Amino acid sequence: NEKRMLGIGMYSKEQTEKNLYFKAVTLINTMISELKHKSVSFKKTAPSHVWQHPRNTSDIRADGRLIGTLSTVHPKTLSRISKNGYVVLVEIDMDELLAIAKKDYEFIEPSRFPAVEYDLSLLLAGGMRFEDIEGAWKELKIDSLKNVSVIDIYDSQAVKSVTLRFEFCLYDRTLTGEEVQEHIDAILKKLSDMGVRLKV
């Protein structure tokens, strides 16, 4: 039986390859969240096609299922497509995606207490991506951490950095600055163990 596959291609001459890659990650996260109300994980894998980049190819998983791949294009293939642009490609196995049970939404009343936002600019080791570092805060299971978003990316041959925005909030009271700093320190410790440094 032939598989039903969804293919998505993203191309840009203005954006860096890493910016385009993060846009694809955001697109996939949004799509799976809207369709299945599930979170997505990405893990580096060996390419299965000659046009996939040998280091920038990742499995896409949701609810424990392998549902597709995300990859940049092999430099040799890219040179035949564009001299000064970048391409990111997504393949989604629709049969695997549709087999995932849809999780019902649970309505949570918004907190009447203000959220606290904290931005961190981080220097990444060579080849490291967002999905490689998100375990630093997920493993800590911080109840008050409601969202982490990428707000800036800088990528050159000499420096690779990303700025993340952490949003903390409680439903019964306002977080203190000391509590937020304690969480940030714990996250930075985890990141340091991964080889990620704080940009100063």
Secondary structure as UniProt FT lines:
FT   STRAND          5..12
FT   HELIX           17..36
FT   STRAND          40..44
FT   TURN            50..51
FT   STRAND          52..62
FT   TURN            63..64
FT   STRAND          65..73
FT   HELIX           75..81
FT   STRAND          86..93
FT   HELIX           94..98
FT   STRAND          116..123
FT   TURN            126..127
FT   HELIX           130..133
FT   HELIX           135..138
FT   TURN            139..141
FT   TURN            143..144
FT   STRAND          145..155
FT   STRAND          160..168
FT   HELIX           177..193
FT   TURN            194..195
FT   STRAND          197..198
//
